Amino acid sequence: MFDDMLKVFKELSPRDFRILTGIEIEMKNFEWVPVPVLQKYVGLPAEKLTFHLTRLRRKKMVVGTLDPYEGYKIYFEAYDALALHTYVQRKTISAVGSEIGVGKESVVVEVLKEPELEIAEPEVLILKLHREGRTSFKQVKRTREHLVGKEHFSWIYAARLSAIREYTIMKNLYPDVSVPKPIDQNRHTILMEVAKGSELSKTKVLDPEWYLDEIIKQVQITYSKGIIHNDLSEYNIFVSDDGVQLIDWPQYITKDHPHAEELLRRDIENVVNHFSKKYMVERDVDEILKNILENTTFEADITKTPGIEDLMTADDLENAEKMSAEDFEEGEFAEDFDDFTVQD
């Protein structure tokens, strides 16, 4: 759990982070990373490295095996720590609050970023940690277009690729499409502005017809860029007095997808059904779909933007597998976290 990781985060040393990053890198080659392979990252004799690994095991940062050799791997707790370490180094996160949302495939945490000016207040942001593959990696591979056909692909890269996909599409949609402003991205995580308002599923709006129109408007603007959300429902739409915001984008598809029209219709149907059941507002799904298909121009098409189509097909996984070799340069790992706080 993220909260459990926070309890030991400030106790981790630069050498600990070096070891964890070595395991992270080599997990693309090994199910269990051998101790001799790790030695090249940390420059320690095997017995000293084993001592540090035992310490990390006690902190639940790594798990190990002795069969058929001594090897180690990390799970999400260590991956969370590595990502958080990077944000602290970049000064994009200065404090972490509590978890505000936990789903099957993500955890959402409230964080603070120190202002650039001393007289300003810290900025409240959202850290989204992708969890694809935690419960059933085979199921994730079947249901994620960008992972289909990839046989040697660990949960690390499933979560990492989902975060890269989501951050990339949000950067290209914002601000034309109403999404939270993306701030930063590292590993399996995204740092973004707080979504405005509250989740549609948990909110009773006073003017449901207006909000439904606003959602359909955002769907059409998104489609004009050649993009379909592909997972839209009342659970990933936020509503406020200012309008609506759409969240949770890792499953997006492009208009060139062979089932694009069908999946666009499903998004519309999910939203229309919600307003029908909760507010007795009736709309014709096929009429809305027809209007979008016939009256949308693609002058703002972003599907050929670098990173959009490539990550859609995942023919080239380099973006997901890029590891920070510079992390191993002298001085890259923090000696302490005196300026970093964990808030209750």
Stockholm file with secondary structure:
# STOCKHOLM 1.0

chainA/1-344         MFDDMLKVFKELSPRDFRILTGIEIEMKNFEWVPVPVLQKYVGLPAEKLTFHLTRLRRKKMVVGTLDPYEGYKIYFEAYDALALHTYVQRKTISAVGSEIGVGKESVVVEVLKEPELEIAEPEVLILKLHREGRTSFKQVKRTREHLVGKEHFSWIYAARLSAIREYTIMKNLYPDVSVPKPIDQNRHTILMEVAKGSELSKTKVLDPEWYLDEIIKQVQITYSKGIIHNDLSEYNIFVSDDGVQLIDWPQYITKDHPHAEELLRRDIENVVNHFSKKYMVERDVDEILKNILENTTFEADITKTPGIEDLMTADDLENAEKMSAEDFEEGEFAEDFDDFTVQD
#=GR chainA/1-344 SS CHHHHHHHHTTCCHHHHHHHHHHHHHTTTCSSEEHHHHHHHHCCCHHHHHHHHHHHHHTTSCEEECSSSCEEECCHHHHHHHHHHHHHHHTSCSEEEEEEEECSSEEEEEEEECCSSTTSCCEEEEEEEECTTSSCHHHHHHHCGGGTTCSSCCHHHHHHHHHHHHHHHHHHHTTTSCCCCEEEEETTEEEEECCSSEEGGGCCCSCHHHHHHHHHHHHHHHHHTTEECSSCSGGGEEEETTEEEECCCTTCEETTSTTHHHHHHHHHHHHHHHHHHHHCCCCCHHHHHHHHHHHCCCTTCCTTSTTHHHHHHTSCCHHHHCCCGGGGSTTCSCSCCTTCEECC
#=GC SS_cons         CHHHHHHHHTTCCHHHHHHHHHHHHHTTTCSSEEHHHHHHHHCCCHHHHHHHHHHHHHTTSCEEECSSSCEEECCHHHHHHHHHHHHHHHTSCSEEEEEEEECSSEEEEEEEECCSSTTSCCEEEEEEEECTTSSCHHHHHHHCGGGTTCSSCCHHHHHHHHHHHHHHHHHHHTTTSCCCCEEEEETTEEEEECCSSEEGGGCCCSCHHHHHHHHHHHHHHHHHTTEECSSCSGGGEEEETTEEEECCCTTCEETTSTTHHHHHHHHHHHHHHHHHHHHCCCCCHHHHHHHHHHHCCCTTCCTTSTTHHHHHHTSCCHHHHCCCGGGGSTTCSCSCCTTCEECC
//
